[in-house]
Amino acid sequence: MKNITELVGRILLSGMFISSGVSKISAFEGLQAYMSSAGVPGVLAPLVIAVEIGGGLAVLVGWQTRYAALALAGFSGLSALLFHFDFADQMQSINFMKNFTIAGGFLILAAHGAGAFSLDARLAKSETANV
């Protein structure tokens, strides 16, 4: 049960970031404008897309999971602070709390690792077998 729930948890955490990153590619100019409206340089848009897609895929397959989870936790927290810090707007307040909740999930993943059904576990086994 533990191995399955770790895998399903990684799938659920990563899915949103992968799909969000992919959708940002086709809406690149809009992403840059939105970032600029929040005081974030639009030139950072490719980095945002790379973090979402790359980090999401790394978490999905369980490769370098602890680092990817830390990066996505930081990304989620920073996004909350930069884009959802308007507590007068109930939707922004909810998004702020959602982002920090997601960051918490990623911090737990960073602390515990990807689990048995991951590339990290497979690579660790092959390294042990080669010693």
Kinemage of the C-alpha trace (Angstrom):
@kinemage 1
@onewidth
@group {chain A} dominant
@subgroup {mainchain}
@vectorlist {calphas} color= white
{ca met a 1} P 0.000 0.000 0.000
{ca lys a 2} L 2.837 2.405 0.879
{ca asn a 3} L 4.538 2.051 -2.517
{ca ile a 4} L 1.291 2.606 -4.422
{ca thr a 5} L 0.315 5.677 -2.383
{ca glu a 6} L 3.780 7.187 -2.896
{ca leu a 7} L 3.451 6.678 -6.647
{ca val a 8} L -0.101 8.049 -6.794
{ca gly a 9} L 0.959 11.023 -4.651
{ca arg a 10} L 3.799 11.812 -7.067
{ca ile a 11} L 1.427 11.521 -10.036
{ca leu a 12} L -1.084 13.884 -8.420
{ca leu a 13} L 1.538 16.426 -7.343
{ca ser a 14} L 3.313 16.445 -10.695
{ca gly a 15} L 0.300 16.450 -13.007
{ca met a 16} L -0.709 20.007 -12.296
{ca phe a 17} L 2.793 21.346 -12.913
{ca ile a 18} L 3.357 19.425 -16.141
{ca ser a 19} L 0.016 20.468 -17.638
{ca ser a 20} L 0.431 24.054 -16.432
{ca gly a 21} L 3.912 24.315 -17.926
{ca val a 22} L 2.807 22.868 -21.253
{ca ser a 23} L -0.193 25.222 -21.445
{ca lys a 24} L 2.078 28.201 -20.758
{ca ile a 25} L 4.042 27.457 -23.939
{ca ser a 26} L 1.048 28.226 -26.145
{ca ala a 27} L 0.150 31.273 -24.046
{ca phe a 28} L 3.692 32.590 -23.756
{ca glu a 29} L 2.953 36.267 -24.431
{ca gly a 30} L 0.070 36.223 -21.968
{ca leu a 31} L 2.329 34.625 -19.348
{ca gln a 32} L 4.926 37.340 -19.831
{ca ala a 33} L 2.278 40.056 -19.537
{ca tyr a 34} L 0.826 38.479 -16.379
{ca met a 35} L 4.274 38.191 -14.825
{ca ser a 36} L 5.088 41.795 -15.710
{ca ser a 37} L 1.805 42.989 -14.194
{ca ala a 38} L 2.946 41.455 -10.892
{ca gly a 39} L 6.357 43.108 -11.106
{ca val a 40} L 8.175 39.953 -12.220
{ca pro a 41} L 10.303 40.302 -15.371
{ca gly a 42} L 8.616 38.524 -18.279
{ca val a 43} L 12.037 37.367 -19.438
{ca leu a 44} L 11.815 34.750 -16.669
{ca ala a 45} L 8.887 33.011 -18.409
{ca pro a 46} L 11.080 30.287 -19.984
{ca leu a 47} L 12.479 29.511 -16.528
{ca val a 48} L 8.949 29.214 -15.118
{ca ile a 49} L 8.003 26.791 -17.890
{ca ala a 50} L 11.207 24.772 -17.430
{ca val a 51} L 10.699 24.499 -13.667
{ca glu a 52} L 7.092 23.402 -14.040
{ca ile a 53} L 7.667 20.858 -16.809
{ca gly a 54} L 11.126 19.670 -15.767
{ca gly a 55} L 10.372 19.522 -12.059
{ca gly a 56} L 6.980 17.941 -12.700
{ca leu a 57} L 8.467 15.228 -14.919
{ca ala a 58} L 11.275 14.554 -12.430
{ca val a 59} L 8.755 14.100 -9.617
{ca leu a 60} L 6.495 11.990 -11.845
{ca val a 61} L 9.196 9.434 -12.690
{ca gly a 62} L 10.939 9.789 -9.340
{ca trp a 63} L 14.298 11.049 -10.607
{ca gln a 64} L 16.309 13.402 -8.377
{ca thr a 65} L 13.046 13.621 -6.494
{ca arg a 66} L 14.266 15.351 -3.367
{ca tyr a 67} L 15.839 18.197 -5.357
{ca ala a 68} L 12.886 18.518 -7.730
{ca ala a 69} L 10.466 18.536 -4.797
{ca leu a 70} L 12.478 21.257 -3.032
{ca ala a 71} L 12.524 23.325 -6.225
{ca leu a 72} L 8.769 22.960 -6.717
{ca ala a 73} L 8.095 23.719 -3.040
{ca gly a 74} L 10.068 26.949 -3.402
{ca phe a 75} L 8.358 27.717 -6.699
{ca ser a 76} L 4.917 27.194 -5.134
{ca gly a 77} L 5.699 29.396 -2.137
{ca leu a 78} L 7.225 32.127 -4.269
{ca ser a 79} L 4.266 32.024 -6.662
{ca ala a 80} L 1.891 32.418 -3.722
{ca leu a 81} L 3.777 35.448 -2.437
{ca leu a 82} L 4.171 37.134 -5.832
{ca phe a 83} L 0.830 36.406 -7.479
{ca his a 84} L -1.738 35.552 -4.808
{ca phe a 85} L -1.010 37.914 -1.896
{ca asp a 86} L -4.302 39.807 -2.192
{ca phe a 87} L -6.285 38.616 0.834
{ca ala a 88} L -9.112 41.039 0.058
{ca asp a 89} L -9.896 38.810 -2.942
{ca gln a 90} L -11.221 35.473 -1.665
{ca met a 91} L -10.029 33.566 -4.767
{ca gln a 92} L -6.507 34.939 -4.381
{ca ser a 93} L -6.568 34.019 -0.707
{ca ile a 94} L -7.610 30.464 -1.592
{ca asn a 95} L -4.886 30.251 -4.253
{ca phe a 96} L -2.347 31.555 -1.734
{ca met a 97} L -3.268 28.824 0.744
{ca lys a 98} L -3.408 26.185 -2.029
{ca asn a 99} L 0.114 27.036 -3.128
{ca phe a 100} L 1.463 26.747 0.399
{ca thr a 101} L -0.392 23.459 0.873
{ca ile a 102} L 1.223 22.117 -2.296
{ca ala a 103} L 4.604 23.356 -1.033
{ca gly a 104} L 4.000 21.355 2.153
{ca gly a 105} L 3.347 18.211 0.132
{ca phe a 106} L 6.564 18.745 -1.793
{ca leu a 107} L 8.517 19.272 1.435
{ca ile a 108} L 7.244 15.933 2.743
{ca leu a 109} L 8.270 14.336 -0.565
{ca ala a 110} L 11.716 15.952 -0.273
{ca ala a 111} L 12.115 14.593 3.253
{ca his a 112} L 11.005 11.030 2.477
{ca gly a 113} L 12.034 10.542 -1.145
{ca ala a 114} L 10.143 9.089 -4.085
{ca gly a 115} L 9.602 5.576 -2.788
{ca ala a 116} L 10.110 2.140 -4.293
{ca phe a 117} L 8.407 2.787 -7.645
{ca ser a 118} L 10.836 5.433 -8.858
{ca leu a 119} L 13.980 5.922 -10.889
{ca asp a 120} L 15.734 7.018 -7.707
{ca ala a 121} L 15.064 3.602 -6.120
{ca arg a 122} L 16.026 1.737 -9.296
{ca leu a 123} L 19.279 3.689 -9.632
{ca ala a 124} L 20.108 3.095 -5.959
{ca lys a 125} L 19.616 -0.664 -6.453
{ca ser a 126} L 21.840 -0.738 -9.525
{ca glu a 127} L 24.571 1.228 -7.715
{ca thr a 128} L 24.429 -1.218 -4.811
{ca ala a 129} L 24.596 -4.176 -7.206
{ca asn a 130} L 27.680 -2.722 -8.912
{ca val a 131} L 29.631 -2.302 -5.663
